[in-house]
Amino acid sequence: MSLEVTESPPRVFHDARRRVWRRDCSVDMPLSRKLAEETPVAFTYQGAAYAVMMATPADLADFALGFSLNEGVIGAPGDIEALDIVATEDGVILRIALVDHRADAFWERRRFLAGPSGCGLCGLESLAQAARSPRRVSSDIRVSAEAVHAAMTMLPARQTMNRLTGALHAAAF
């Protein structure tokens, strides 16, 4: 996959002065707190709009890959031919180009989806679509309960944005 970042994405967090309320008065503290930013992130495949999610504009290549896999648009990372991350005044556009066989499959199953809350259900036409079964996992990977526990224990140390803002979560594979 070739990755091109055409402009700097919007900031991920900003510093805000802390205001503390004590009884009947407020006091400005000289310290600041980092607040997480969110921006609309639009997914386009083959030039066609697919979904809009609100997200912190960090790790956008990983977001594009994970979302594309989860939606079934791709079956493997190599199915993405190119990814352009384009910052605009209104948010970020993830322009995703698919390899030929995945592009053909995309056009066959394309549906319109706009998920402002990230739930992935907005834009569906029926409740039956919302209750679709997940794809069957076809992998020989086996992970022990101990390994999952160890990974969960290590995850907080890798959540840099959460440590800065106290307000973001992460996912890992």
C-alpha positions as CSV (number, residue, x, y, z in Angstrom):
1,M,0.0,0.0,0.0
2,S,1.3,3.4,-0.8
3,L,0.4,6.1,1.7
4,E,0.3,9.8,0.8
5,V,-0.5,12.5,3.4
6,T,-1.5,15.6,1.3
7,E,-1.9,17.9,4.3
8,S,-1.3,17.9,8.0
9,P,-4.3,16.4,9.7
10,P,-6.1,18.6,12.3
11,R,-4.6,18.8,15.7
12,V,-5.3,15.8,17.9
13,F,-5.7,17.7,21.2
14,H,-5.4,21.3,22.5
15,D,-4.3,22.8,25.7
16,A,-7.1,24.4,27.8
17,R,-6.7,26.4,31.0
18,R,-8.1,24.7,34.0
19,R,-10.8,26.4,35.9
20,V,-11.5,25.1,39.4
21,W,-14.7,25.8,41.3
22,R,-14.3,26.3,45.0
23,R,-17.5,26.9,46.9
24,D,-19.0,30.1,45.4
25,C,-16.1,31.3,43.3
26,S,-14.0,30.0,40.4
27,V,-10.2,30.3,40.2
28,D,-8.2,30.1,37.0
29,M,-5.3,27.7,37.5
30,P,-2.0,28.4,35.8
31,L,-1.9,24.7,34.7
32,S,-3.6,23.5,31.5
33,R,-5.2,20.3,30.6
34,K,-5.1,18.5,27.2
35,L,-8.5,18.1,25.6
36,A,-9.0,15.6,22.8
37,E,-10.2,16.9,19.5
38,E,-12.6,15.1,17.2
39,T,-13.2,15.7,13.5
40,P,-15.3,14.2,10.8
41,V,-13.4,11.5,9.0
42,A,-14.9,10.5,5.6
43,F,-14.1,7.2,4.0
44,T,-14.1,7.0,0.2
45,Y,-13.4,4.0,-1.9
46,Q,-12.6,4.3,-5.6
47,G,-13.7,7.9,-5.3
48,A,-17.2,7.1,-3.9
49,A,-18.3,8.3,-0.5
50,Y,-18.9,5.4,1.9
51,A,-19.0,6.5,5.6
52,V,-18.4,9.4,7.9
53,M,-17.2,8.8,11.4
54,M,-16.3,11.2,14.2
55,A,-12.8,10.4,15.4
56,T,-9.6,11.9,16.9
57,P,-7.4,12.5,13.8
58,A,-4.5,10.3,14.9
59,D,-3.4,7.0,13.5
60,L,-5.6,7.5,10.5
61,A,-3.9,4.9,8.3
62,D,-4.6,2.3,11.0
63,F,-8.2,3.5,11.3
64,A,-8.6,3.2,7.5
65,L,-7.2,-0.4,7.5
66,G,-9.2,-1.6,10.6
67,F,-12.5,0.0,9.3
68,S,-12.0,-1.5,5.8
69,L,-11.3,-4.9,7.2
70,N,-14.3,-4.8,9.7
71,E,-16.7,-3.6,7.0
72,G,-15.6,-6.4,4.7
73,V,-14.5,-4.0,2.0
74,I,-11.1,-5.7,2.1
75,G,-10.0,-9.1,3.2
76,A,-6.4,-8.4,3.8
77,P,-4.1,-5.3,4.2
78,G,-2.7,-5.9,0.7
79,D,-6.2,-5.2,-0.8
80,I,-5.6,-1.5,-0.3
81,E,-3.5,-0.2,-3.2
82,A,-3.2,3.4,-2.0
83,L,-4.4,5.6,0.8
84,D,-4.4,9.4,0.6
85,I,-5.1,11.3,3.8
86,V,-6.5,14.7,2.9
87,A,-7.1,17.3,5.5
88,T,-9.9,19.8,4.6
89,E,-11.6,22.7,6.4
90,D,-14.5,20.3,7.2
91,G,-12.5,17.3,8.4
92,V,-10.3,14.5,6.9
93,I,-10.9,12.5,3.8
94,L,-9.4,9.0,3.6
95,R,-9.2,8.3,-0.1
96,I,-8.7,4.6,-0.4
97,A,-7.9,2.9,-3.7
98,L,-8.5,-0.9,-3.9
99,V,-6.8,-3.6,-5.9
100,D,-8.8,-4.6,-9.0
101,H,-10.6,-7.6,-7.6
102,R,-11.6,-5.8,-4.4
103,A,-12.7,-2.7,-6.4
104,D,-15.1,-4.9,-8.4
105,A,-16.5,-6.5,-5.3
106,F,-16.9,-3.0,-3.7
107,W,-19.1,-1.8,-6.6
108,E,-21.2,-4.9,-6.4
109,R,-22.0,-4.5,-2.7
110,R,-21.8,-0.8,-2.2
111,R,-24.3,0.7,0.2
112,F,-24.6,4.2,1.6
113,L,-23.7,4.6,5.2
114,A,-23.3,7.7,7.3
115,G,-22.5,7.0,10.9
116,P,-22.1,10.2,12.8
117,S,-21.7,8.4,16.1
118,G,-19.5,5.6,14.8
119,C,-22.2,3.0,15.5
120,G,-22.1,1.7,11.9
121,L,-25.9,1.4,11.6
122,C,-27.0,4.7,10.2
123,G,-27.9,4.5,6.5
124,L,-29.0,0.9,6.6
125,E,-32.4,0.3,5.0
126,S,-33.8,-2.5,7.2
127,L,-33.5,-4.0,10.6
128,A,-32.4,-7.3,8.9
129,Q,-29.3,-5.5,7.7
130,A,-28.5,-4.3,11.2
131,A,-28.7,-7.9,12.5
132,R,-26.4,-9.3,9.9
133,S,-24.1,-12.1,11.2
134,P,-20.4,-11.3,11.4
135,R,-18.1,-12.9,8.8
136,R,-16.6,-16.3,9.8
137,V,-13.0,-15.9,10.8
138,S,-10.8,-18.1,8.7
139,S,-7.5,-18.2,10.5
140,D,-5.3,-20.7,12.2
141,I,-4.2,-18.2,14.8
142,R,-4.9,-19.4,18.4
143,V,-4.5,-17.1,21.3
144,S,-4.5,-18.3,24.9
145,A,-6.4,-16.6,27.7
146,E,-3.1,-15.7,29.3
147,A,-1.9,-14.0,26.2
148,V,-5.1,-11.9,26.0
149,H,-4.8,-11.0,29.7
150,A,-1.1,-10.0,29.2
151,A,-2.0,-7.8,26.1
152,M,-4.8,-6.1,28.1
153,T,-2.4,-5.4,30.9
154,M,0.1,-3.8,28.5
155,L,-2.5,-1.8,26.5
156,P,-2.7,1.2,28.9
157,A,1.0,1.9,28.6
158,R,0.5,2.2,24.8
159,Q,-2.4,4.6,25.0
160,T,-0.5,7.8,24.6
161,M,-3.5,9.9,23.8
162,N,-5.4,8.6,26.8
163,R,-2.5,9.5,29.1
164,L,-2.4,13.0,27.7
165,T,-6.2,13.7,27.7
166,G,-7.7,11.1,30.0
167,A,-10.6,10.9,27.5
168,L,-9.7,8.5,24.7
169,H,-9.7,4.7,24.3
170,A,-7.7,2.4,22.0
171,A,-8.0,-0.9,20.2
172,A,-5.3,-3.3,19.4
173,F,-4.7,-6.5,17.6
